[in-house]
């Protein structure tokens, strides 16, 4: 069953950078984009199978927020998890996320 889980304080995440939380065995990369847009994706790079996406470069491509893997610069849409170069086998899992009263929440299966 999915539930909203408080994972951190909002102030723990620097604007326009990534951070990571671990819930059970999963590492989830969290991004505070432009101070008011929050995104959460798997931290695991689907190409190299390394936990590095929270340290990637964030930006936008024609208004679409994206993360570029720090290893090979593969870019992924933060909204959908899709590879921005069209390689469907390199899709990221995304997680519903919200910020409320100074805390960040993820909706996850418990």
Secondary structure, DSSP 8 states (H G I E B T S, - for coil): -EEEEEEEEGGGS-BTSEEEEEETTEEEEEEEETTTEEEEEESB-TTT--B-GGGSEEEEETTEEEEE-TTT--EEETTT--BTTS-GGG---B--EEEETTEEEEEEE-
